Amino acid sequence: QGVTSANQEITEETEKTYSVDITFDGGSGKAYINSPVEVTEKDGKYTATFIWSSENYDYMIVEGTRYDNENPGGPSTFSVEVPGVTEPLTVIGDTTAMSAPHEIEYVITWGEKGESENGGREGSARGSSDKAAMEKALESAGLSKTGETAPKIATGFSIEQYGDYDLISIENSGDYLVVPEGRDIPEGLPEELIILKQPLDNTYLVSSAAMDPVIACGAIDMIRLSGIKEEDWYLDEAKDAMKKGQILYAGKYRAPDYELILEKGCDLAIENTMIYHDPDVKAKLTELGIPVLVENSSYEEHPLGRLEWIKLYGALYDKEEEANDYFEKELKSLEPLLNEKPDTGKTVVFFYVTSNGLINVRKNGDYITKMIELSGGRYALENAIDSESGMSTMNMQMEDFYTQAADADILIYNSTIGGEISSLSELIKMNSLFKDFKAVKDGRVYCTERNFFQQITGMADFMKDLNDVFNNVDRDYTYLIKLRQDDDQ
């Protein structure tokens, strides 16, 4: 297939620690396990540290094994061996809060989006201290640096030109040399350098965040395999391509259909950082001669930094001009907002209600809250900060959420995980306290469209939506739905 990796061996760290967001069901809802959960992976085994909101749990039973509380007098804490961080996990917690000890069954569902969608940040990217060494190594292999594409806003990647060859460096992921079609792979390349031989027209795309910029730069015909099923796409082009059989479902990131992947001559797998939860999959793909590119655009702090990753896909698929033109056009369309730096004074909250009644909110300072601020709003949850976790979201008890958000001018409900809602009564059914929120009384509650998080290139339109909402401009928004007053309207 013309697919070669300069390093056919993968060296994985023997131990990795990362945070995994969870949802939690069972019991009365008064006590819960804090999210996210710290998970340590060592030699293929997973150990999760469960920290409860209560001091009253003296033991847990997980997979038939009893674990005793490690923190008497403080929040009940258990270090528990778990079978993995993908399938729902049923556990038993014994509480002493009642008149007699009582075992209660709970179900833990591990977060996959975050999303989210973020996963761990382990990887093997070179640091800036290695930049000179890589340049020297490429020169030794007969390649001389001729230029560089320095991102204007993004911080997670860089692209350097070595004649017709491109060197893509991704933070916490690695270095990738893009070899033009018809050109030879130079000899003597560094072992850690991953080779991507164009045209890369049999790509296995697993990261949902990558599809929209690939479509926008005109390269969807390069995608042959998908890690997402047809019914789970909210991008019409992707859904239609799968319906026509132009893109085939080849399994999720943790369970690829290796037989199909090999049969179709896969020449590149584009993953997000969730792949670090299943290093054996990454190792197997590499063993089969399929280079793995791990994109981490979700870690960009500036929302337009995520959009600028379109330049990376332009370099991969020989669509640099199209990618640059698209980014510049979107940037120009936002100039009035970016230059004006509006402040409408409107306070805003972005959230959804979990299945066990907790309120999942964006942390202060993440890219969603920055879009709110750039559009003229003020994020109301100043205390939504958790510096110890790499997750972009956190869960709150309704009482805490009420204290900080009840007087907010505008509520925005995140439909991606919470599901779309269309009326205020639907929101109030989730928790009767919502009826006392200022935004509910004023009818200033909105829900995102389900395609919002897949449509990365829509950030400019989303910010225009936000700005109009903050300025009381009532229209048909691109990514927001205003909730009806009741189901009868």
C-alpha positions in Angstrom: 0.0 0.0 0.0 3.0 2.3 0.1 2.4 2.6 3.8 5.6 2.6 5.9 6.4 3.5 9.5 10.0 4.5 10.2 9.5 2.9 13.6 7.6 -0.4 13.5 8.1 -0.9 17.2 6.0 1.0 19.8 7.3 1.6 23.2 4.4 2.2 25.6 4.9 3.5 29.1 4.4 0.7 31.6 2.2 3.0 33.7 -0.2 5.8 32.7 -2.6 7.9 34.8 -5.4 9.9 33.4 -8.9 11.3 34.3 -12.1 9.8 33.0 -15.4 11.5 33.4 -18.3 9.3 34.6 -22.0 9.4 35.0 -23.4 7.7 38.1 -26.8 6.0 38.7 -28.3 4.3 41.7 -29.4 5.0 45.3 -31.2 8.1 46.3 -28.9 10.5 44.5 -27.8 12.2 47.7 -24.3 10.4 47.6 -22.3 9.9 44.5 -18.7 9.2 43.3 -16.9 12.3 42.2 -16.3 12.8 38.6 -13.8 12.6 36.9 -12.2 9.5 38.2 -8.5 9.0 38.3 -7.5 5.8 36.5 -4.0 4.2 36.4 -3.2 1.7 33.8 -0.2 -0.7 34.3 0.6 -3.8 32.4 -2.9 -3.9 30.9 -4.6 -3.6 34.2 -6.8 -0.7 35.3 -7.0 0.8 38.8 -9.6 3.4 39.5 -9.7 5.7 42.6 -13.3 6.2 43.6 -13.8 9.2 45.9 -17.3 9.6 47.3 -19.2 12.7 48.2 -19.9 11.1 51.6 -17.9 9.8 54.5 -20.3 7.0 55.2 -19.2 4.2 52.9 -17.1 1.6 54.7 -16.6 -0.8 51.8 -17.3 -1.4 48.1 -17.7 -4.7 46.2 -16.5 -4.6 42.6 -16.4 -7.6 40.3 -16.9 -9.8 43.4 -13.9 -8.3 45.4 -14.4 -6.3 48.6 -12.4 -3.1 49.0 -12.3 -1.3 52.4 -12.4 2.5 52.8 -8.9 4.0 52.7 -9.9 7.4 54.2 -11.8 7.0 57.5 -13.0 10.4 58.8 -12.9 11.9 55.3 -14.6 11.4 51.9 -14.8 7.6 51.5 -12.0 6.5 49.1 -11.3 3.2 47.4 -8.6 2.1 45.0 -10.4 -0.5 42.9 -9.2 -2.8 40.1 -11.7 -2.4 37.2 -11.9 -4.4 34.0 -11.6 -1.3 31.8 -12.9 2.2 31.2 -15.4 1.5 28.4 -18.3 -0.7 29.4 -20.7 0.2 32.3 -19.6 -1.1 35.6 -22.0 -2.3 38.4 -20.6 -1.8 41.9 -22.0 -2.2 45.4 -21.4 0.4 48.1 -22.1 -0.3 51.8 -23.3 2.9 53.6 -23.5 3.4 57.3 -25.6 6.5 57.0 -28.8 4.6 57.8 -29.9 3.0 61.1 -28.1 -0.1 60.0 -25.4 -0.7 57.3 -27.0 -1.1 53.9 -25.6 -2.3 50.6 -26.7 -0.3 47.6 -26.1 -1.1 43.9 -24.8 1.6 41.6 -23.9 1.7 37.9 -20.9 3.7 36.7 -20.8 4.7 33.0 -17.4 5.8 31.7 -17.3 9.0 29.6 -16.3 8.6 26.0 -17.0 12.1 24.6 -15.6 14.9 26.1 -16.3 15.3 24.5 -16.0 15.0 25.1 -14.6 13.9 24.8 -10.9 14.4 25.9 -9.3 11.3 27.3 -5.7 11.2 28.4 -2.8 13.4 27.1 -0.1 10.8 27.1 2.0 10.6 24.0 5.4 10.9 22.5 5.5 14.3 20.9 8.8 16.0 20.7 9.3 19.2 22.6 10.8 22.4 21.3 14.2 21.3 22.6 14.1 18.5 20.0 13.2 20.8 17.0 16.8 21.4 16.0 17.7 17.8 16.4 14.8 16.7 14.1 15.8 19.4 11.5 19.4 18.1 11.6 18.3 14.5 11.3 16.2 15.3 8.2 19.0 17.2 6.7 21.2 14.2 7.1 18.5 12.2 5.3 18.8 14.7 2.4 15.8 17.0 3.2 16.4 20.7 3.8 13.9 23.0 5.5 12.3 25.4 3.0 9.5 27.0 5.0 7.0 26.8 7.8 3.3 27.1 8.3 3.0 28.8 11.7 -0.6 28.7 13.0 -2.0 32.1 13.8 -4.0 30.8 16.8 -3.6 27.1 17.3 -0.9 25.9 19.6 -1.2 22.1 19.3 0.5 21.5 15.9 3.0 23.0 13.5 3.8 22.3 9.8 7.3 22.7 8.3 8.1 22.3 4.6 11.1 20.3 3.4 10.7 21.0 -0.3 7.6 18.9 -1.4 7.6 17.1 1.9 5.8 18.3 5.0 6.8 17.7 8.6 3.7 17.8 10.9 4.4 17.9 14.6 1.5 17.4 17.0 1.9 18.2 20.7 1.7 15.0 22.8 1.3 12.9 19.7 4.4 12.8 17.6 6.1 13.8 14.3 4.8 12.8 10.9 6.5 13.2 7.6 4.1 13.6 4.7 5.7 12.1 1.5 4.2 13.3 -1.8 2.7 10.8 -4.2 5.4 9.5 -6.5 8.3 10.6 -4.3 10.6 8.2 -2.4 10.9 7.9 1.3 14.3 9.2 2.2 16.7 6.8 3.9 18.2 7.3 7.3 15.2 9.0 8.9 14.8 9.1 12.7 13.2 5.9 14.0 10.5 7.9 15.9 9.3 9.7 12.8 6.0 8.3 11.4 5.8 8.2 7.6 2.6 9.1 5.8 2.7 8.3 2.1 0.2 10.3 0.0 -2.4 10.1 -1.4 -3.8 8.7 1.9 -7.0 7.9 0.2 -8.0 5.0 2.4 -8.1 6.7 5.7 -9.8 5.2 8.8 -11.2 8.2 10.5 -12.1 7.6 14.2 -12.0 11.1 15.6 -15.3 12.8 15.0 -13.8 16.2 15.3 -11.7 15.6 12.2 -14.5 14.9 9.8 -15.9 18.4 9.5 -12.6 20.1 8.6 -11.8 17.3 6.2 -15.1 17.9 4.5 -14.6 21.7 4.5 -11.2 21.5 2.7 -12.7 19.1 0.0 -11.1 15.8 1.1 -14.0 13.6 2.2 -13.2 11.3 -0.7 -10.0 10.4 1.1 -11.9 8.8 4.0 -12.8 5.2 3.3 -13.4 3.9 6.8 -15.2 5.4 9.8 -15.1 4.7 13.6 -18.6 6.2 13.8 -21.8 4.6 12.5 -24.0 6.2 9.9 -26.8 7.0 12.4 -24.4 8.7 14.8 -23.1 11.3 12.3 -24.9 14.7 12.3 -22.9 15.8 9.3 -24.9 15.3 6.1 -21.9 14.7 3.9 -20.6 11.9 6.2 -24.0 10.3 6.6 -24.6 10.3 2.9 -21.2 8.9 2.1 -21.8 6.0 4.4 -25.3 5.5 3.1 -23.8 5.2 -0.4 -21.1 2.8 0.7 -18.3 5.2 0.0 -17.3 5.2 3.6 -17.6 1.9 5.6 -18.0 1.4 9.3 -14.8 -0.2 10.6 -15.4 -0.4 14.4 -15.0 2.0 17.3 -11.6 3.2 18.5 -11.4 0.4 21.0 -12.6 -2.4 18.7 -11.5 -1.8 15.1 -12.4 -4.4 12.4 -8.9 -5.2 11.6 -9.9 -7.6 8.8 -11.9 -4.9 7.0 -9.2 -2.3 7.6 -6.6 -4.5 6.0 -8.9 -5.6 3.2 -9.5 -1.9 2.2 -5.8 -1.1 2.2 -6.0 1.5 5.0 -3.1 3.9 4.8 -3.8 6.1 7.9 -5.8 6.0 11.1 -6.8 9.3 12.6 -7.6 8.9 16.3 -8.3 11.2 19.1 -6.8 10.9 22.6 -9.2 8.2 23.6 -6.9 5.8 21.9 -4.5 6.2 24.8 -7.0 4.3 26.9 -6.5 1.3 24.7 -2.8 1.3 23.8 -3.0 -2.2 22.5 -5.2 -1.0 19.6 -2.7 1.6 18.7 0.1 -0.9 18.9 -1.8 -3.4 16.7 -2.6 -0.9 14.0 1.1 0.0 13.9 2.1 -3.6 13.8 -0.1 -4.0 10.8 1.8 -1.2 9.0 -0.9 1.4 9.5 0.4 4.7 10.8 -1.7 6.3 13.6 -2.1 10.0 13.9 -3.5 11.2 17.2 -5.2 14.6 16.9 -5.8 16.6 20.0 -7.6 19.7 18.7 -10.0 19.6 21.7 -7.2 20.9 23.9 -7.0 24.2 22.0 -7.8 27.0 24.5 -9.0 29.4 21.8 -12.1 28.2 19.9 -10.6 29.4 16.6 -7.5 27.3 17.4 -9.7 24.2 16.9 -10.8 25.6 13.6 -7.2 26.2 12.4 -6.6 22.4 12.5 -8.1 22.4 9.1 -4.6 23.4 7.9 -3.3 20.1 9.2 -5.8 18.2 7.1 -5.0 20.4 4.2 -1.4 19.3 4.5 -2.3 15.6 4.8 -4.6 15.5 1.8 -2.8 18.0 -0.5 -5.5 20.6 0.0 -3.4 23.4 1.6 -4.8 26.2 -0.5 -8.4 25.2 0.2 -7.8 24.8 3.9 -6.0 28.2 4.2 -8.7 29.9 2.2 -11.5 28.4 4.4 -9.8 29.4 7.6 -9.1 33.0 6.4 -12.7 33.4 5.3 -14.0 32.3 8.7 -11.6 34.5 10.5 -12.6 37.5 8.4 -16.2 36.9 9.0 -15.6 37.2 12.7 -13.4 40.4 12.5 -16.3 42.7 13.7 -16.7 40.6 16.9 -13.0 40.0 17.5 -12.1 43.7 17.0 -15.1 45.1 18.9 -14.7 42.8 21.9 -18.3 43.3 22.9 -19.5 43.1 26.5 -23.3 42.9 26.7 -23.1 42.2 30.4 -25.3 39.1 30.0 -24.4 36.2 32.3 -24.6 32.8 30.7 -24.4 29.1 31.8 -23.7 26.1 29.5 -24.8 22.8 31.0 -26.9 19.6 30.8 -28.6 17.3 33.4 -27.0 13.8 33.8 -29.1 10.7 34.1 -28.6 10.7 37.9 -29.7 14.3 38.3 -26.3 16.0 38.6 -25.6 19.1 36.5 -22.7 18.8 34.1 -21.1 22.2 33.3 -18.3 23.5 31.2 -15.3 24.6 33.3 -14.5 28.2 33.4 -11.9 29.0 30.8 -12.5 26.1 28.3 -13.2 26.9 24.6 -17.0 27.0 25.0 -16.8 29.6 27.8 -14.3 31.6 25.7 -16.7 31.6 22.8 -19.3 33.0 25.2 -16.9 35.7 26.3 -15.8 36.6 22.8 -19.4 36.9 21.8 -20.1 39.4 24.5 -21.3 37.3 27.4 -20.0 36.5 30.8 -19.8 32.9 32.1 -21.7 32.8 35.3 -20.0 29.8 36.9 -16.8 31.5 38.2 -16.2 28.7 40.6 -16.4 25.9 38.0 -12.7 25.2 38.2 -10.9 21.9 38.8 -7.2 22.4 38.2 -6.4 18.8 39.0 -8.4 17.3 36.2 -7.7 17.5 32.4 -11.4 17.3 31.7 -13.3 20.2 30.2 -16.4 19.5 32.2 -17.4 18.8 35.8 -20.5 17.7 37.7 -22.2 19.8 40.3 -25.0 19.1 42.8 -28.2 20.9 41.9 -28.0 22.9 45.1 -24.6 24.3 44.2 -25.6 24.9 40.6 -28.7 26.8 41.8 -26.6 29.1 44.0 -24.4 30.1 41.1 -26.7 30.0 38.1 -30.3 30.9 39.3 -29.8 34.6 38.5 -28.0 34.0 35.2 -29.6 35.9 32.3 -29.3 33.0 29.8 -29.1 29.2 30.0 -27.8 27.1 27.2 -28.5 23.4 27.4 -25.9 21.1 25.8 -27.7 18.5 23.7 -24.7 16.5 22.7 -25.0 14.1 25.7 -28.1 15.4 27.4 -30.2 15.1 24.2 -32.2 17.9 22.6 -35.1 19.5 24.5 -37.5 21.9 23.0 -39.6 23.3 25.8 -39.1 24.8 29.3 -41.5 22.2 30.7 -39.1 19.5 29.6 -36.3 21.2 31.5 -38.4 21.7 34.6 -39.3 18.0 34.6 -35.7 17.2 35.1 -35.6 19.2 38.3 -38.5 21.4 39.6 -36.0 24.0 40.9 -35.4 25.2 37.3 -38.8 27.0 37.5 -37.2 29.5 39.9 -34.3 30.3 37.6 -34.4 33.9 36.2 -33.6 32.7 32.6 -36.6 30.3 32.8 -38.9 32.9 34.0 -37.7 35.3 31.3 -37.9 32.7 28.6 -34.2 33.0 27.8 -33.3 29.3 27.6 -31.7 27.7 24.5 -30.6 24.3 23.4 -27.7 23.4 21.1 -28.4 21.5 17.9 -27.1 17.9 18.0 -24.6 18.6 15.2 -22.9 21.4 17.1 -19.9 19.5 18.5 -19.3 17.6 15.2 -19.4 20.7 13.1 -16.1 22.3 14.1 -16.2 24.7 11.2 -19.4 26.2 12.5 -17.7 28.1 15.3 -18.0 31.4 13.6 -21.7 30.9 13.1 -22.2 29.8 16.7 -20.5 32.9 18.0 -22.8 35.0 15.8 -25.7 33.1 17.2 -24.5 33.8 20.7 -23.9 37.5 20.0 -27.5 37.9 18.7 -28.9 36.0 21.6 -27.1 38.3 24.0 -28.4 41.3 22.1 -32.0 40.0 22.1 -32.0 39.5 18.3 -34.7 36.9 17.7 -34.2 34.9 14.5 -33.7 31.4 13.3 -30.3 30.5 14.7 -27.8 28.1 13.1 -26.9 26.1 16.2 -29.3 27.2 18.9 -33.0 26.4 19.5 -35.0 28.7 21.8 -37.1 26.6 24.2 -40.8 27.0 23.9 -42.8 28.2 27.0 -44.7 24.9 27.2 -45.4 21.8 25.2 -48.6 23.1 23.8 -47.1 26.0 21.9 
